Amino acid sequence: MLRVLNEIPEPHGAGEIARRAQLTAAGVRRTLGDLVLAGIVEAVGVGPRKLYQIRRAHPLAGLLAGLFAAERERVDAVFEAVRVAAKGLRPPPHAVWIQGPVATEEDKIGEPIVVGVLVESAELPNPSKVLKAALDELAVRHDVAFQVIRWTPAELEAATAAERAVLASATSLMGSAPSEGVPAKAATAVAGRPEKLPETYQEARALALAAAVAEQLETDPSLIDRARKHVARRLKTASPRDAMDLEEWDLLLRTMPVPRLRRFLVDTGPKATRLRQTLPFAEILTPKEREAVLAG
């Protein structure tokens, strides 16, 4: 909230601050009251149209502004270092971008910076490992983690709706934005392969399975360890795109308390919806249990 207030020069209402900070309006209103009492935020106007802004005369206002400026400079420096490292690849990639939570500023502590790399063909040498190695020093210096994902034009054209949503919000570092290579509609059937099922059906099926797992977790949290072992096995042979989601699952399974994980499994937000497509718990259910869930 303080970061949002620091970045906007004019006063804003609680609803707009909540939207920019991606928080609930009720929680923002309560916290704004506390910040006003602390003196770091001041209210402008009265009643339901009351607006809020940083009180620049507060002793901490300048320090906060410096903190957030340094934070932005650090991000810019990291992005520039990734750009320089990508330009050094041989053969050079067509495009490089940042995708996922970091690009949309929705990342949590410990989440990796996901770097997308567009190459002409999957037959060419995979630049992912080379670029990842080039970023190791940067990762140590800035205490961040990197995940590099290789894309080809064909993979962009065949991207799912969830993948297209991620690519649409990517931050371009080199070459064209990835969304320019993604068609507006889902790809049609590929010769020799059946047409994809409607995304809504896939998502509904995945949600039903996740809900069944969430219910089992209430009485059997040991399922988490089994799911982590399943993720570790799948990572050994996963495609670059699947590996990105599996690594996210590994982080969630290691860090989320059981109650929060159960809520995440049935969350209908974009991140949970995307990750349910690689649900590591699916293999824990017996075939009979899966059939019963899907039939219901």
C-alpha positions in Angstrom: 0.0 0.0 0.0 2.8 2.4 0.9 4.5 1.5 -2.4 1.3 2.3 -4.4 0.8 5.6 -2.5 4.4 6.5 -3.1 4.1 5.9 -6.9 0.9 7.9 -7.5 1.4 11.7 -7.2 -2.3 12.6 -6.6 -4.7 11.3 -3.8 -6.7 8.2 -4.5 -9.6 6.4 -3.0 -9.4 3.2 -1.0 -10.9 1.2 -3.9 -8.3 2.3 -6.4 -5.5 1.7 -3.9 -6.8 -1.8 -3.3 -6.9 -2.5 -7.0 -3.4 -1.3 -7.6 -2.0 -3.1 -4.5 -4.1 -6.3 -5.4 -5.6 -6.3 -1.9 -9.2 -6.5 -0.6 -10.9 -3.1 -0.3 -12.0 -3.9 3.3 -8.5 -4.7 4.4 -7.1 -1.6 2.7 -9.6 0.7 4.4 -8.7 -0.7 7.8 -5.0 -0.3 7.2 -5.4 3.2 5.8 -7.0 4.1 9.1 -4.0 2.8 10.9 -1.6 4.6 8.6 -3.5 7.9 9.1 -3.2 7.5 12.8 0.5 6.8 12.5 0.9 10.0 10.5 2.5 8.6 7.4 -0.7 8.9 5.4 -3.1 11.7 5.3 -6.8 11.8 4.3 -8.2 14.4 1.9 -11.9 15.1 2.0 -14.6 13.5 4.1 -17.2 10.7 3.9 -17.2 7.9 1.3 -15.3 10.0 -1.2 -12.3 10.4 1.1 -9.0 10.2 -0.7 -5.5 9.3 0.7 -1.9 10.2 0.0 1.5 10.0 1.5 2.1 12.8 4.0 5.4 14.1 2.6 6.2 16.0 5.8 6.5 12.8 7.8 10.1 11.9 8.8 9.8 8.5 7.1 8.4 9.7 3.8 11.8 10.5 2.3 13.2 7.2 3.4 10.3 5.2 2.0 10.7 7.1 -1.3 14.4 6.2 -1.4 13.6 2.5 -0.5 11.1 2.1 -3.3 13.4 3.9 -5.8 16.2 1.5 -4.9 13.8 -1.4 -5.3 12.9 -0.3 -8.8 16.6 0.3 -9.7 17.4 -3.2 -8.5 14.7 -4.7 -10.8 15.9 -2.6 -13.7 19.5 -3.7 -13.1 18.4 -7.4 -13.0 16.4 -7.1 -16.2 19.2 -5.3 -18.0 21.7 -8.0 -16.9 19.4 -10.7 -18.3 19.1 -8.7 -21.6 22.9 -8.5 -21.9 23.4 -12.2 -21.1 20.8 -13.1 -23.7 22.4 -11.1 -26.4 25.6 -13.1 -25.8 24.0 -16.4 -26.7 25.1 -18.1 -30.0 23.1 -18.4 -32.1 21.2 -15.4 -30.7 17.5 -16.0 -29.9 14.7 -14.2 -31.7 13.3 -12.7 -28.5 13.7 -12.8 -24.7 11.2 -11.8 -22.1 10.2 -12.0 -18.5 6.9 -13.9 -17.9 4.8 -15.0 -15.0 4.3 -13.4 -11.6 7.4 -11.2 -11.7 6.2 -9.6 -15.0 2.8 -8.8 -13.5 4.3 -7.8 -10.1 2.3 -10.5 -8.4 5.4 -12.5 -7.3 5.8 -13.7 -3.7 9.0 -14.1 -1.7 11.1 -16.9 -3.2 9.4 -17.2 -6.6 11.8 -17.4 -9.5 12.2 -14.8 -12.3 10.9 -16.8 -15.3 12.8 -15.9 -18.5 11.2 -16.9 -21.9 13.6 -17.4 -24.8 12.3 -17.7 -28.4 14.4 -19.8 -30.8 13.7 -20.8 -34.4 13.5 -24.6 -33.8 13.6 -27.1 -31.0 16.3 -28.9 -33.1 18.8 -26.1 -32.4 20.9 -26.2 -29.2 18.8 -25.4 -26.2 19.8 -22.0 -24.9 18.1 -22.4 -21.6 21.0 -24.1 -19.8 23.5 -21.7 -21.3 21.6 -18.6 -20.2 20.8 -20.1 -16.8 24.5 -20.6 -16.2 25.3 -17.1 -17.3 22.8 -15.8 -14.8 24.1 -17.8 -11.8 26.4 -15.0 -10.6 23.6 -12.5 -11.0 21.3 -14.8 -9.0 23.8 -14.9 -6.1 24.5 -11.1 -6.2 20.9 -10.1 -6.1 19.6 -13.1 -4.1 17.1 -14.1 -6.7 16.3 -17.4 -8.6 16.0 -17.7 -12.4 14.0 -20.2 -14.5 14.7 -20.2 -18.2 12.0 -21.5 -20.6 12.7 -22.2 -24.3 9.9 -21.5 -26.8 9.7 -22.0 -30.5 7.3 -20.3 -32.9 5.3 -23.6 -33.2 5.0 -23.8 -29.4 3.7 -20.2 -29.3 1.1 -21.0 -31.9 -0.1 -24.0 -30.0 -0.1 -22.3 -26.6 -3.1 -23.0 -24.4 -5.4 -20.2 -23.1 -3.6 -20.1 -19.8 -0.2 -19.9 -21.5 -1.5 -17.1 -23.8 -2.7 -15.1 -20.7 0.8 -15.4 -19.2 2.5 -14.4 -22.4 0.2 -11.4 -22.9 1.5 -9.8 -19.7 5.2 -10.6 -20.4 7.8 -7.9 -20.2 9.9 -7.9 -23.4 13.7 -7.6 -23.0 14.8 -8.3 -26.5 13.0 -8.7 -29.9 9.3 -8.7 -30.3 6.8 -9.2 -27.5 5.8 -12.9 -27.2 2.1 -12.0 -27.6 2.8 -11.0 -31.1 3.6 -14.6 -32.0 0.4 -16.0 -30.3 -2.8 -16.2 -32.3 -5.9 -14.6 -30.8 -7.8 -17.9 -30.9 -6.7 -21.3 -29.8 -4.8 -23.4 -32.4 -6.9 -25.7 -34.4 -6.2 -29.4 -34.7 -2.7 -30.4 -35.8 -2.3 -33.0 -38.5 -2.1 -36.4 -36.9 -3.3 -35.2 -33.5 -6.9 -34.8 -32.2 -8.3 -31.3 -31.6 -7.8 -30.0 -28.1 -10.7 -30.3 -25.7 -12.4 -27.0 -24.9 -10.4 -25.1 -22.2 -13.5 -24.8 -20.0 -13.9 -28.6 -19.9 -10.3 -29.1 -19.1 -10.4 -26.5 -16.3 -13.7 -27.9 -14.9 -12.2 -31.5 -14.8 -9.0 -30.2 -13.2 -11.0 -28.3 -10.6 -13.1 -31.3 -9.7 -10.0 -33.4 -9.2 -8.3 -30.7 -7.1 -11.4 -30.3 -4.9 -11.3 -34.1 -4.2 -7.6 -33.8 -3.2 -8.3 -30.8 -1.0 -10.9 -32.8 0.9 -8.5 -35.8 1.4 -5.8 -33.5 2.6 -7.9 -32.5 5.6 -7.4 -36.0 7.0 -4.3 -37.1 5.3 -1.6 -34.4 4.9 1.0 -37.1 4.0 -0.4 -36.8 0.4 1.9 -33.7 0.2 5.1 -35.8 0.5 3.8 -38.2 -2.1 3.0 -35.3 -4.5 6.4 -33.9 -4.0 8.0 -37.2 -5.0 5.7 -37.3 -8.0 6.9 -33.8 -9.0 10.5 -34.8 -8.7 10.0 -37.8 -10.9 8.1 -35.8 -13.6 10.8 -33.1 -13.6 13.4 -35.6 -14.9 11.6 -35.9 -18.3 9.3 -32.8 -18.4 9.2 -30.4 -21.3 10.5 -26.9 -20.6 6.9 -25.6 -20.3 5.8 -28.3 -18.0 8.9 -28.0 -15.9 8.1 -24.4 -15.2 4.7 -25.4 -13.6 6.2 -28.4 -11.9 8.8 -26.2 -10.2 6.1 -23.9 -9.0 4.3 -26.8 -7.6 7.4 -28.0 -5.8 7.8 -24.5 -4.2 4.1 -24.5 -3.1 4.2 -28.0 -1.7 7.4 -27.1 0.3 6.2 -23.8 1.7 2.4 -23.7 1.9 0.7 -24.8 5.2 -2.0 -27.4 4.6 -5.0 -25.1 5.2 -3.7 -22.6 2.7 -2.8 -25.3 0.2 -6.3 -26.7 0.4 -7.7 -23.2 -0.4 -5.3 -22.8 -3.3 -6.3 -26.1 -4.9 -9.8 -24.8 -5.4 -9.0 -21.2 -6.0 -10.4 -19.9 -9.3 -7.7 -17.2 -9.9 -5.5 -17.4 -13.0 -2.4 -18.9 -11.2 -4.3 -21.7 -9.6 -6.3 -22.4 -12.8 -3.0 -22.7 -14.7 -1.3 -24.9 -12.2 -4.2 -27.3 -12.0 -3.4 -28.4 -15.5 -0.3 -30.1 -14.1 -1.9 -31.1 -10.8 0.7 -33.4 -9.0 -2.0 -35.0 -6.8 -3.9 -36.4 -9.8 -1.8 -39.6 -9.8 -2.5 -40.1 -6.1 -6.2 -40.8 -6.7 -6.9 -44.3 -7.9 -8.5 -44.7 -11.3 -11.8 -45.5 -9.7 -11.6 -42.4 -7.5 -10.8 -40.2 -10.6 -13.7 -41.7 -12.5 -16.1 -41.0 -9.6 -15.0 -37.4 -9.4 -15.3 -36.8 -13.1 -18.7 -38.5 -13.3 -19.9 -36.3 -10.5 
